[in-house]
Amino acid sequence: MTTEPQPGSTSAPDHSAQEWSAGAPPLTQHIQRILQRIREFDRRHPLVWDLLFTAFFVIAALIDYGSGGWTTIAKNSKVPAALMLSMTLGLSLPLLWRRRAPMAVLSFMSAVALVNCLTGAMLQAALLMLFVLFNVALHKPLKTLWLASALVLLPYAAGSIRYPDGAWNRDLVPAFWSIALVALLGIAVRTRRDYTSSLMERAQQLEVERDQQAQLAAAAERTRIAREMHDIIGHNLSVITGLADGGSYAAAKSPERAAQALTAIGTTSRQALAELRRLLDVLREQASTAELAPQPSLTDLDHLIDGVRSAGLPVRVKTHGRAAHVPAGTQLTVYRVIQEALTNTLKHAGPDATSQVFFSYEDGGAVTVTVTDTGRGGTAPDGGSGRGLTGMRERTALYEGTLEAGPLPTGGWRVHLHLPAIPALPEPKEATP
């Protein structure tokens, strides 16, 4: 009996040979590999196996017909030889279609077997219906299996009624048990096949989910890296551009101011290169050798504002409250938002613009920052691309904060950031004895 799916089915290949553990006996592994090759061959060439299977039992049935070894004629019953040959072929030749249309084949063979019993002949080729019953149990619903079992048992029941003293009556109970065992075997093989298929489908689903998670993680990492690159390069290049423009204007009238601008350009460039080097070191395969450095915090704001002032943008700073118990992530977000706001002012505010940064610290670690300028206003960050504004909002959303950015009615631009206090985790309670 073959346990492969019907021809034309789309079920996954049976990888049962791979289910054996590596510690299985060598003979068991060898047999399993042979069975796996047979299944794969049958899956690729189902007609070849069906032809071989059918030809074997047709030849066996014809030998039985010719020798009379498996034929019993009921008492006072004569069966013509042509009818015997027709019943022999009718009980064996339909096996060729047992996997394509098992119920149709079984119905035809049951009708032939019924004629077999009513004429008094006892061709044991009727037992071949059990192969078709196995295919029904393997592929059809349970309610169909009940009907198929009844079709197989019907000729035996009819024969026992017509010839109560004959072999049909003696074979009724064994036939019943044979039908039950074949049906249970088909259900067991089907259950194992479905279970294996479900495991394979689950494994494939987990692989797809793993790949999707990896893609999402890679996309998030690319976004984070792009945001960091934008903050580092955009800010420092804006400062360098402002210093270079100021140095070129002062070169003719005040060489000392030009020299100071060149010195500031060199310092800013080295700082940008150092930050880029640290960021790129993280992307290398050997991350353990990367140089470690803390992320910017509120203590680094003085250095940031001094660099912007040296680029030609006057910045006033006002503070309300005291920066106490502000988490490191909140400090980094505040630093990056101020950096982006001042960079946009350098790019778009125009000459003679000024900027003001107002800090408000609340109890529990909440922070409110407002950055305004007196520039032309009405210009979106990053020249309309919105990448810097998107980065600021993404950082703010990480800490459930709010960010407002837009032009002021009197001219200029305003960025308002509020980061709520992050609730502290409750301290673990001591276990009572």
C-alpha atoms as one frame of an Amber mdcrd trajectory, in Angstrom:
protein
   0.000   0.000   0.000   1.342   3.398  -0.895   0.901   6.373   1.429   1.622
   9.139  -1.057  -0.866  11.904  -1.895  -2.991  11.605  -4.977  -1.501  12.703
  -8.289  -1.894  16.396  -8.825  -2.054  17.219  -5.113  -0.046  20.142  -3.771
   0.810  18.704  -0.379   4.342  19.174   0.866   6.841  16.331   0.423   7.097
  13.833   3.268  10.372  14.369   5.065   9.792  11.555   7.527  13.283  10.200
   6.955  14.616  13.328   8.598  12.564  12.677  11.719  14.831   9.865  12.822
  17.410  10.921  15.321  21.077  10.793  14.565  21.423   7.991  17.115  19.092
   5.598  15.240  20.582   2.227  14.220  22.351   2.251  10.844  19.989  -0.394
   9.416  16.966   1.715  10.356  18.457   4.787   8.729  19.266   2.812   5.586
  15.712   1.464   5.307  14.295   4.913   5.898  16.458   6.397   3.142  15.247
   3.703   0.716  11.611   4.396   1.598  12.188   8.097   1.161  13.595   7.531
  -2.344  10.574   5.389  -3.225   8.188   8.090  -2.032  10.014  10.794  -3.964
   9.995   8.667  -7.128   6.270   7.969  -6.739   5.633  11.678  -6.158   7.404
  12.569  -9.395   6.079   9.627 -11.466   2.779   8.426  -9.934   1.646   6.635
 -13.094   4.693   4.337 -13.062   3.897   3.039  -9.575   0.186   2.665 -10.397
   1.003   0.637 -13.519   3.408  -1.645 -11.666   1.021  -2.091  -8.739  -1.970
  -2.856 -10.973  -0.023  -5.132 -13.320   1.203  -7.255 -10.386  -2.302  -7.953
  -9.057  -3.839  -8.389 -12.510  -1.274 -11.082 -13.267  -1.872 -12.688  -9.863
  -5.649 -12.690 -10.452  -5.243 -14.186 -13.920  -2.997 -16.925 -12.530  -5.669
 -17.619  -9.919  -8.298 -17.763 -12.655  -6.233 -20.130 -14.745  -5.274 -22.511
 -11.955  -8.440 -22.312  -9.891  -6.340 -22.140  -6.744  -8.276 -19.188  -5.224
 -11.659 -20.056  -6.718 -14.470 -21.883  -4.942 -17.728 -22.718  -6.705 -20.799
 -22.974  -4.554 -22.685 -26.242  -4.493 -24.992 -26.744  -7.472 -23.648 -23.595
  -9.082 -22.027 -23.278 -12.454 -20.208 -20.092 -13.432 -19.277 -19.582 -17.094
 -15.593 -19.137 -17.800 -16.198 -15.803 -19.572 -17.960 -14.447 -16.534 -15.163
 -15.677 -14.261 -12.594 -13.900 -16.450 -14.672 -10.725 -16.517 -15.011 -10.728
 -12.720 -11.271 -11.404 -12.356 -10.408  -8.379 -14.474 -13.167  -6.312 -12.874
 -11.688  -6.913  -9.422  -8.068  -6.171 -10.363  -7.820  -3.820 -13.337  -9.618
  -0.831 -11.649  -6.746  -0.608  -9.167  -5.066   1.621 -11.753  -7.464   4.463
 -10.839  -7.668   3.811  -7.089  -5.829   7.055  -6.172  -7.564   9.299  -8.672
 -11.180   8.263  -7.959 -11.192   5.803  -5.044 -14.943   5.910  -4.376 -15.859
   5.327  -8.023 -13.392   2.441  -8.234 -14.665   0.940  -4.981 -18.290   1.179
  -6.108 -17.478  -0.639  -9.342 -15.455  -3.345  -7.593 -18.197  -3.790  -4.974
 -20.733  -4.372  -7.751 -18.443  -6.968  -9.340 -17.918  -8.621  -5.954 -21.688
  -8.711  -5.439 -22.066 -10.562  -8.749 -19.224 -12.784  -7.599 -21.150 -13.865
  -4.490 -24.552 -14.160  -6.137 -23.204 -16.501  -8.833 -21.649 -18.708  -6.169
 -18.040 -18.076  -7.192 -15.542 -17.069  -4.546 -12.770 -15.173  -6.246 -10.341
 -14.029  -3.610  -9.477 -11.128  -5.883 -12.341  -9.419  -4.049  -9.836  -8.826
  -1.241  -8.212  -6.214  -3.495 -10.998  -3.844  -2.472  -9.084  -3.391   0.787
  -6.374  -1.482  -1.101  -9.005   0.952  -2.387 -10.480   1.207   1.108  -7.043
   2.204   2.384  -6.866   5.033  -0.157 -10.330   6.214   0.881  -9.247   6.279
   4.537  -6.094   8.131   3.514  -7.715  10.915   1.489 -11.472  11.117   2.102
 -13.565  12.399   5.046 -14.686  10.063   7.805 -18.291   9.919   6.599 -17.043
   8.711   3.223 -14.992   6.039   4.978 -18.148   4.629   6.581 -19.779   4.339
   3.159 -16.677   2.741   1.676 -16.522   0.172   4.485 -20.160  -0.709   3.856
 -19.442  -1.200   0.133 -16.621  -3.628   0.961 -18.698  -5.552   3.515 -21.839
  -5.717   1.351 -20.737  -8.622  -0.901 -19.718 -10.705   2.112 -23.064 -10.066
   3.813 -24.974 -10.906   0.625 -22.978 -14.090   0.130 -23.585 -15.249   3.701
 -27.331 -14.713   3.265 -27.507 -16.522  -0.083 -25.234 -19.360   0.945 -25.545
 -19.672   4.727 -23.566 -22.908   4.791 -20.846 -21.729   2.425 -17.488 -20.034
   2.767 -19.061 -16.579   2.570 -20.662 -17.087   5.969 -17.372 -18.207   7.486
 -15.523 -15.209   6.032 -17.978 -12.547   7.217 -16.384 -11.924  10.633 -12.764
 -12.027   9.327 -13.817  -9.635   6.553 -15.272  -7.265   9.125 -12.036  -7.242
  11.117  -9.957  -6.834   7.951 -12.016  -3.791   6.979 -11.639  -2.301  10.461
  -7.857  -2.849  10.531  -7.339  -1.382   7.043  -9.488   1.645   7.906  -7.593
   2.227  11.153  -4.272   1.840   9.328  -5.310   4.429   6.748  -6.453   6.833
   9.470  -3.187   6.357  11.380  -1.060   7.002   8.289  -3.197  10.002   7.402
  -2.919  11.421  10.923   0.848  11.019  10.913   1.110  12.604   7.465  -1.074
  15.561   8.480   0.899  15.998  11.688   4.184  15.986   9.783   2.774  18.458
   7.257   1.595  20.751  10.057   5.049  20.657  11.633   6.663  21.499   8.305
   4.166  24.304   7.690   4.806  25.659  11.173   8.555  25.494  10.590   8.190
  27.351   7.292   5.957  29.936   8.977   8.540  30.432  11.709  11.245  30.883
   9.063   9.123  33.496   7.291   8.433  35.280  10.581  12.119  35.137  11.448
  13.038  36.671   8.094  10.372  39.342   8.519  11.605  40.166  12.004  15.148
  40.388  10.676  14.003  42.721   7.884  12.075  44.900  10.333  15.045  45.022
  12.672  17.350  45.901   9.767  14.955  48.640   8.613  14.745  50.058  12.134
  18.517  49.968  12.435  18.931  51.695   9.076  16.480  54.379  10.200  18.373
  54.875  13.447  21.715  55.072  11.629  20.297  57.487   9.051  18.951  59.649
  11.857  22.296  59.681  13.651  24.151  60.416  10.399  21.763  63.246   9.661
  22.224  64.732  13.130  26.000  64.474  12.994  26.686  65.505   9.396  23.858
  68.031   9.022  24.726  69.965  12.155  28.500  69.972  11.771  28.420  70.830
   8.080  26.047  73.718   8.785  28.442  75.022  11.413  31.403  74.586   9.060
  29.514  76.377   6.277  28.727  79.312   8.550  32.351  79.516   9.743  33.664
  79.327   6.198  31.353  82.117   5.013  32.265  84.291   7.974  35.980  83.613
   7.452  35.795  84.524   3.774  34.175  87.886   4.611  36.685  88.613   7.367
  39.769  87.505   5.412  40.337  90.904   3.811  39.539  93.142   6.786  40.461
  91.020   9.810  42.930  88.191   9.162  42.830  87.295  12.850  39.083  86.608
  12.681  39.654  84.537   9.546  42.302  82.500  11.340  39.923  81.923  14.236
  37.249  80.760  11.799  39.693  78.318  10.188  40.650  77.002  13.610  36.977
  76.524  14.493  36.402  74.764  11.168  39.226  72.346  11.926  37.884  71.650
  15.431  34.346  71.077  14.185  35.569  68.842  11.348  37.609  66.686  13.693
  34.649  66.376  16.038  32.385  65.321  13.166  34.944  62.783  11.938  35.311
  61.351  15.426  31.533  60.925  15.784  31.288  59.354  12.335  34.141  57.000
  13.129  32.404  55.844  16.295  29.150  55.320  14.400  30.815  53.372  11.585
  32.769  51.233  14.029  29.471  49.972  15.383  28.555  48.728  11.882  31.636
  46.570  11.582  31.436  42.839  12.120  33.834  42.932  15.025  31.813  45.292
  17.160  33.816  44.409  20.262  36.797  46.375  18.932  34.731  49.518  18.339
  35.633  52.558  20.379  33.046  53.158  23.063  31.910  56.679  23.940  28.902
  58.027  25.841  26.008  59.565  23.945  25.555  63.336  24.189  23.664  64.579
  27.255  22.527  67.882  28.762  26.046  68.591  29.969  27.185  68.733  26.318
  24.707  71.467  25.385  27.140  74.239  26.300  29.673  72.896  23.821  26.929
  72.563  21.158  25.689  76.138  21.665  29.228  77.514  21.679  29.832  75.885
  18.308  26.668  77.430  16.887  27.625  80.823  18.247  31.067  80.525  16.677
  29.321  79.867  13.343  27.683  83.294  13.576  24.280  82.595  15.154  23.637
  84.421  18.457  21.897  82.066  20.880  20.316  83.024  24.197  19.631  80.352
  26.788  17.042  80.568  29.562  16.448  77.906  32.174  13.613  77.360  34.600
  14.056  74.758  37.282  16.894  72.328  37.852  17.863  69.367  35.709  17.593
  66.589  38.275  16.849  62.891  37.703  16.537  63.240  33.927  17.061  59.807
  32.283  19.887  59.403  29.786  17.484  58.676  26.908  15.542  61.839  27.616
  18.775  63.861  27.705  19.850  62.449  24.330  16.473  63.317  22.797  16.640
  66.879  24.131  20.182  67.278  22.813  19.312  65.988  19.323  16.167  68.110
  19.033  18.040  71.280  20.026  20.863  70.368  17.671  18.423  69.889  14.791
  16.520  73.101  15.558  19.700  75.213  15.689  21.025  73.531  12.528  17.819
  74.436  10.679  18.170  78.000  11.919  21.705  78.152  10.533  20.489  76.812
   7.196  17.241  78.702   6.653  16.947  81.683   9.008  19.146  83.931   6.913
  21.586  86.633   8.047  21.125  88.663  11.211  18.900  85.981  12.721  19.032
  85.195  16.421  17.855  82.179  18.387  16.600  81.501  21.885  16.507  78.197
  23.802  14.229  77.957  26.836  14.487  75.002  29.249  11.854  74.109  31.812
  12.564  71.239  34.200   9.755  69.753  36.263   9.709  67.390  39.198  10.109
  63.720  38.327  12.280  64.280  35.236   9.828  65.941  32.817  11.473  68.394
  30.405  10.040  71.134  28.195  12.227  72.849  25.606  11.284  75.685  23.263
  13.638  76.835  20.497  12.713  79.964  18.533  14.494  82.144  16.026  13.942
  85.491  14.346  14.680  84.344  10.829  12.578  84.500   7.701  10.176  81.757
   8.875   7.825  79.692   6.771  10.566  77.326   5.609  10.287  73.638   6.396
  13.286  71.934   8.007  15.814  70.415   5.625  14.696  72.605   2.786  11.314
  70.887   2.545  12.443  67.258   2.735  11.189  66.914   6.315  13.850  64.360
   7.261  15.055  66.365  10.255  11.512  67.019  11.495  10.672  63.322  11.071
  13.751  62.363  13.070  12.798  64.719  15.885   9.271  63.343  16.029  10.499
  59.750  16.021  12.820  60.452  18.928  10.030  62.227  20.802   7.579  59.368
  20.224  10.003  56.906  21.824   9.432  58.650  25.166   5.702  59.391  24.644
   6.412  63.093  24.275   4.978  65.789  22.030   6.730  67.923  19.425   5.374
  71.014  17.707   7.250  72.746  14.923   6.118  75.569  12.689   6.496  79.210
  11.708   5.670  82.001  14.138   3.033  84.626  13.258   5.617  87.385  13.713
   8.222  85.622  11.614  10.769  82.997  12.482  10.440  79.375  13.489   9.445
  77.644  16.701  10.147  74.131  17.944   8.408  73.097  21.164   9.325  69.796
  22.828   7.770  68.205  25.903   8.963  64.915  27.358   6.945  63.588  30.295
   8.509  62.037  33.347   9.281  58.356  33.017   7.753  56.464  35.960  10.285
  54.624  38.046  10.059  50.876  38.362   8.734  49.696  41.741  11.332  48.327
  44.051  11.108  44.561  44.582   9.510  43.543  47.850  11.439  41.390  50.225
  10.168  37.864  50.483   8.502  37.064  53.788   9.827  34.010  55.517
